[in-house]
């Protein structure tokens, strides 16, 4: 049973951490091959689940030590029909993967949640396509039909909410938001941007957020930005406009490289954790509603700890109170 679906604690104030770059950490730190950048097969074996336990442990321990909440993602970013077919998984197989991923997240929540560290289980949806490109675009109606079965599975589990991560164009985000709305599931939309601060589709962050809100009656509970370094989007946020209050979370990359450069990289660029933390601290001067602090490609528990320390309300003038 979902604990927080009706009243998500991150909407009431306080900081919430996430993990970092799951896939890059598994590949470069754990030496695990991930065909199609898909981590979900790990949840289907005990050895794989143990690897995931080791991965999540330092993040969850940081949240407990700092007395902040945690948004615990399912490992289902590649669990849709197109990617499943490439990996040899049927629709029935993928449904079981989703269920097992939520079950695994529930196990972690039981082990680590405290009064000071509420843990929200977040069902993850990824883009139908690459995540770095906006080719083969769907209409919003097509996207709603495509992603609805995935959301239906999460609705029947202990997932408290769902998030569409690394969205590259507004229409897919609109379809996902509508599918979640019609099923009463809280939905977060997270867009990615290129080095110019625009989505791979060419839309600005403002245009993308305003398009989704206009088409869904402000359906998403909030928006996020992921899979880009803060240097890529800080300028795009340099305005005192109402749409900025819709952004509540950042999951940035460790590296300042472009998506194309990261795609071609054979070594991990993990950047500077302390410097990344300072970028988050500065972002709070612009994003007054920023509550969800995490990482994406190249980040690990060191980066999340540095971000949490840098954004401590004791050190940040306008930061919200901790849980």
C-alpha positions, -999 to 999 in steps of 0.1 A, spaced: 0 0 0 13 35 -9 21 55 23 21 90 9 1 90 -23 -25 113 -10 -1 137 9 34 137 -4 57 150 23 80 169 -1 51 192 -9 50 204 27 86 217 29 119 203 40 147 189 19 146 156 2 176 138 -13 177 113 -42 204 90 -53 230 99 -80 237 85 -114 226 49 -110 236 36 -144 270 54 -146 278 42 -111 270 6 -119 290 7 -151 321 26 -139 322 19 -102 307 -16 -100 320 -29 -133 285 -41 -144 276 -42 -181 242 -25 -188 231 -32 -223 210 -3 -236 219 15 -203 192 -5 -185 196 -13 -148 162 -30 -144 174 -66 -150 193 -64 -117 161 -63 -97 151 -98 -109 179 -117 -92 191 -118 -56 227 -110 -67 214 -80 -86 193 -68 -57 223 -71 -34 242 -49 -58 214 -24 -57 213 -25 -19 250 -17 -18 244 11 -43 216 28 -24 229 23 11 253 53 13 226 76 -1 200 64 24 225 67 53 234 102 43 197 112 44 193 96 79 225 113 92 213 147 79 177 142 90 162 149 56 138 130 35 145 107 5 129 102 -29 136 65 -36 134 57 -73 125 24 -89 151 11 -113 127 13 -142 139 41 -165 142 17 -194 111 -4 -187 90 5 -216 79 -16 -247 106 -3 -271 135 -8 -248 121 -40 -234 119 -55 -269 155 -46 -276 165 -64 -244 143 -95 -250 116 -87 -224 79 -92 -231 52 -68 -219 44 -94 -192 81 -95 -182 82 -58 -179 51 -56 -157 68 -81 -133 100 -60 -134 80 -29 -123 63 -48 -95 96 -63 -83 113 -29 -84 86 -14 -62 88 -44 -39 126 -38 -36 121 -1 -29 96 -10 -2 122 -33 14 147 -4 15 121 19 29 113 -5 57 150 -7 66 159 30 65 128 52 70 126 72 103 105 100 116 132 124 104 138 107 71 105 99 53 111 79 22 88 84 -8 87 55 -34 89 70 -69 79 50 -99 103 60 -127 92 63 -164 118 70 -190 114 84 -225 103 61 -253 134 71 -272 170 78 -265 168 104 -237 194 126 -254 175 132 -286 140 143 -297 137 123 -328 107 100 -336 84 123 -316 50 112 -306 19 134 -303 6 139 -268 -23 115 -275 2 88 -288 24 94 -257 -6 90 -234 -16 57 -249 20 45 -250 28 52 -213 -6 46 -197 0 8 -192 32 16 -172 14 40 -150 -14 16 -144 10 -10 -131 25 16 -106 -10 25 -95 -15 -11 -83 17 -11 -62 31 7 -32 45 35 -54 36 69 -39 41 88 -71 56 85 -106 82 107 -124 90 110 -161 127 115 -162 149 129 -190 120 142 -211 133 157 -244 101 173 -258 68 186 -244 44 164 -262 56 132 -246 55 149 -212 20 160 -218 8 125 -227 25 111 -195 9 137 -173 -25 131 -187 -22 93 -183 -12 99 -146 -39 124 -140 -67 102 -153 -55 75 -129 -52 97 -99 -14 92 -97 8 122 -86 32 129 -115 65 148 -118 80 158 -151 117 162 -154 132 178 -185 167 175 -197 186 203 -216 215 207 -239 245 230 -232 225 260 -245 198 255 -218 172 243 -243 155 209 -246 168 186 -274 135 196 -291 147 233 -291 121 244 -266 132 266 -237 125 253 -202 99 280 -198 82 270 -231 82 233 -222 68 238 -187 42 263 -198 31 240 -227 26 211 -203 8 231 -177 -15 246 -203 -24 212 -218 -29 195 -185 -44 222 -162 -11 223 -143 -13 186 -138 23 178 -127 28 183 -90 61 199 -99 89 199 -124 126 189 -123 157 193 -144 180 163 -148 209 150 -169 226 183 -174 252 203 -155 240 234 -138 262 255 -161 240 244 -189 208 258 -175 216 285 -148 213 313 -173 179 300 -185 167 303 -149 180 338 -144 146 355 -144 121 364 -117 91 348 -133 62 326 -120 71 295 -140 103 291 -119 82 283 -89 71 251 -107 106 237 -105 111 218 -72 140 194 -80 174 192 -97 193 161 -106 224 174 -123 252 157 -141 287 158 -126 303 167 -159 300 198 -180 302 178 -212 274 178 -237 251 148 -242 269 139 -274 303 140 -256 290 119 -227 275 94 -251 309 89 -267 330 89 -235 348 58 -224 359 71 -190 337 86 -163 339 123 -157 328 127 -121 337 164 -119 341 181 -85 315 172 -59 322 203 -38 319 226 -68 286 209 -78 273 215 -43 280 252 -46 261 253 -79 231 239 -61 234 264 -33 235 293 -59 204 278 -77 184 283 -45 187 320 -50 166 316 -81 146 285 -75 127 294 -43 108 261 -43 139 239 -47 134 210 -23 145 178 -41 183 175 -44 200 147 -63 223 137 -91 224 122 -125 252 109 -148 286 107 -132 274 115 -96 277 92 -67 271 94 -29 300 119 -26 282 144 -47 249 140 -29 266 145 5 284 176 -9 251 190 -23 233 183 10 261 201 30 262 230 6 224 235 7 221 232 45 196 258 57 221 268 83 244 280 55 218 290 29 199 323 34 167 314 16 166 276 20 135 260 34 135 242 68 146 206 69 122 179 78 
